Amino acid sequence: MSVEQAPVQRADFDQVMVPNYSPAAFIPVRGEGSRVWDQSGRELIDFAGGIAVNALGHCHPALVKALTEQANTLWHVSNVFTNEPALRLAHKLVDATFAERAFFCNSGAEANEAAFKLARRVAHDRFGSEKHEIIATVNSFHGRTLFTVSVGGQPKYSDGFGPKITGISHVPYNDLEALKAQISDKTCAVVIEPIQGESGVVPADKAYLEGARKLCDAHNALLIFDEVQTGVGRTGSLYAYQHYGVTPDILTSAKSLGGGFPIGAMLTTTDLAKHLAVGTHGTTYGGNPLACAVACAVLDVVNTPETLAGIKAKHERFKARLEKIGQQSGLFTQVRGVGLLIGCVLSDAWKGKAKDILNAAEKEGVMVLQAGPDVVRFAPSLVVEDADIDEGLARFERAVAKLTQG
């Protein structure tokens, strides 16, 4: 029997929430697969995926089963004790990647925080305190904590919060010469998103990542790949580094890893991991049984040849239809991205208007994202059905037609 809940509506947000978000005018209340229903019972197709989080859509039976079984077993014991789901998840990640050790936390920002702290601690222990500089890329995004937002290359997110963390510099993305000019023996780490997500779905060139790997080796610096958005099947490989064939020293994962349940992970080698000795870093909830049980179930579904091959096929289905819509409407000039992280680059006439396209799409019953003001982003479920792709893109096409002929 459900307890009677007090009714709430969108207007309540403006009364009781901190105003750092500007959510849509409707409230989703139920989801199943790639479909969502709002308070009025209206159905929408979800190509936003909770910002590349809902890897298996909404209420996937395998995830519901994993969560409810674990919810009836053990929720939280803290890291004073280990737990079985955390150990199972660590084994799965180590078996599937370059990594030998895993650290679990609750978000992508926390995973990056751990990665940056590890990189500085390794350099400090091996070379001394002078070697602490971190190189990131312009327009990168690595999280919202003070450290991660300082490493991120978007000053609009880091300005106005007091003195920034020092020893961080930013070079243009995909520019190997700029990285070569900046790196030195004081560099402890180079941080790269294999595909820049928030700033426009910009894939790295293979040669750029290969060059970054060589430069890091030459300067005893660690190569960190932020795979918070690209990880766990999003590109059609389990992790994007495997798609490119370039192995980092440290990899961060979150978003899709929990399929909607909050979890983050930092993956690395035994040799580097030993520098985070007992007491050097921690998190109360990190690696809790609920999150780890769900993440195990996500990996069991995603990390199969069928699912990964399906992601590549679905990419082609999206891309072909989107390119046709772009050509017919003149709304966007390019469709880029890998797997099911896709960006439509707006034409000059529509630059800065990504939000208008989101709103128009929502009116036609399809949820999409933006990646900056000039790119419409798609990050749907990795198992989105072809019928949902076709219907969702038909709705998107109607929205585009209304906008451009409006």
Disulfide bonds with the S-S distance in Angstrom:
none
